[in-house]
Amino acid sequence: MNVLLNPGPVNLSERVRAALAGPDLCHREIEFAQLQSGIRDKLLEVYGLSAGEWAAVLLTGSGTAAMEAMLGSIPGKDDKVLIIENGVYGERLTRIAAIHGINHSVMHYDWGQTIDGGELEGILSRGGIKYIAVVHHETTTGRLNDLDAIAVIAERYNVDLLVDGVSSFGAEAMDFEDRRIAACAGTANKCLHGVPGISFVIVNRKHLDKNNAATRSLYLDLATYLKQQDAGGTPFTQSVQTLYALDAALDEHREEGGWRTRRDAYRQRLGTARAGLMALGIEPLLEESASSCVLHAYQLPDGIPYQELHDKLKQDGFIIYAGQGDFAKSIFRISMMGAITMEDVKRFIESVRKIVRSKA
Ligand SMILES: *Cc1c(COP(=O)(O)O)cnc(C)c1O
């Protein structure tokens, strides 16, 4: 089996894989209601959130479904959203806002740039903004945007955050209670190590229960899901087997020690890979302190185009990930989520060494 160094889907543990073969189940039966509510509780427990104030809403769909449900459901009829872009996923938030006719403005940075707090403060001080939508870990470049710094500024202007945490939930620090997080989108198949097919939004309940609420989608309306899931139901058929797998993955996550343990394991693997690649003359795109614990991006080695590097590594059983857009010809990315061992990381470095040497 290939070692997946792409940012999700991830290599499954045997326990999660076995859970997929759970009993056939109708989504209108009590057993489903129990499975669903157990998972919703476990998702809140990842960051120690109280069920009175917070809720996890489960959706059948990939991470983008959760982004779209969050952005389409939380801002009220005329609430204005400031979207911060510094990569593909920030730009995706803007496309979602435009499609749904959400009142928004954009603070744009080139991919990989840092967000300027002074500029943010300037925009918020002019007033009129209700929410900031921002990506936590921008997978385009591996940059971890500083949510705390954004939240401190937002707080001064009574603005709340809508966070794309799809590639950070479960492994990076996320201060829900003390920061102004209204909602956070996540997915089963990245840092939580489940199977693709289920995504979720962690929502502060008061942001869905308000009198200027807007309905912009039939399928992705969070308020509908929340009401029915609180009552043990679901508006539409859910991916039952994917939920079995997510339930097992959340148990494994907790038993291993939660998000901190996961962050430390990823950091060790990425750190070993980074040292090994740099020793081969392969330069990282960003400095380590600006990067997530999940993924690092590197400049392609001299004289080796992405496709060649990808194909040769695949022959050795490793799947790397291409850069997007303008980065397609200049970078590659590796992520360390999922059931990957340090042995895998060392074998990966050996494989890269062999490819680079054969060119020298
Ligand atoms: C993976 C990812 C998504 C969702 O992508 P899907 O292909 O819909 O699962 C959203 N945001 C970020 C930051 C991601 O890394």
Ligand as a Chemical Component Dictionary entry (heavy atoms), coordinates in Angstrom:
data_LIG
# 
_chem_comp.id                   LIG 
_chem_comp.type                 NON-POLYMER 
_chem_comp.pdbx_formal_charge   0 
_chem_comp.three_letter_code    LIG 
# 
loop_
_chem_comp_atom.comp_id 
_chem_comp_atom.atom_id 
_chem_comp_atom.alt_atom_id 
_chem_comp_atom.type_symbol 
_chem_comp_atom.charge 
_chem_comp_atom.model_Cartn_x 
_chem_comp_atom.model_Cartn_y 
_chem_comp_atom.model_Cartn_z 
_chem_comp_atom.pdbx_ordinal 
LIG C1 C1 C 0 -8.680  19.931 2.171  1  
LIG C2 C2 C 0 -9.111  21.310 2.490  2  
LIG C3 C3 C 0 -10.448 21.725 2.280  3  
LIG C4 C4 C 0 -11.527 20.859 1.693  4  
LIG O1 O1 O 0 -11.237 20.196 0.524  5  
LIG P1 P1 P 0 -12.185 19.002 0.075  6  
LIG O2 O2 O 0 -11.507 18.504 -1.145 7  
LIG O3 O3 O 0 -13.541 19.539 -0.157 8  
LIG O4 O4 O 0 -12.186 18.018 1.215  9  
LIG C5 C5 C 0 -10.811 22.985 2.717  10 
LIG N1 N1 N 0 -9.933  23.811 3.287  11 
LIG C6 C6 C 0 -8.659  23.453 3.512  12 
LIG C7 C7 C 0 -7.743  24.421 4.186  13 
LIG C8 C8 C 0 -8.195  22.194 3.106  14 
LIG O5 O5 O 0 -6.924  21.835 3.317  15 
# 
loop_
_chem_comp_bond.comp_id 
_chem_comp_bond.atom_id_1 
_chem_comp_bond.atom_id_2 
_chem_comp_bond.value_order 
_chem_comp_bond.pdbx_ordinal 
LIG C1 C2 SING 1  
LIG C2 C3 SING 2  
LIG C2 C8 DOUB 3  
LIG C3 C4 SING 4  
LIG C3 C5 DOUB 5  
LIG C4 O1 SING 6  
LIG O1 P1 SING 7  
LIG P1 O2 DOUB 8  
LIG P1 O3 SING 9  
LIG P1 O4 SING 10 
LIG C5 N1 SING 11 
LIG N1 C6 DOUB 12 
LIG C6 C7 SING 13 
LIG C6 C8 SING 14 
LIG C8 O5 SING 15 
# 
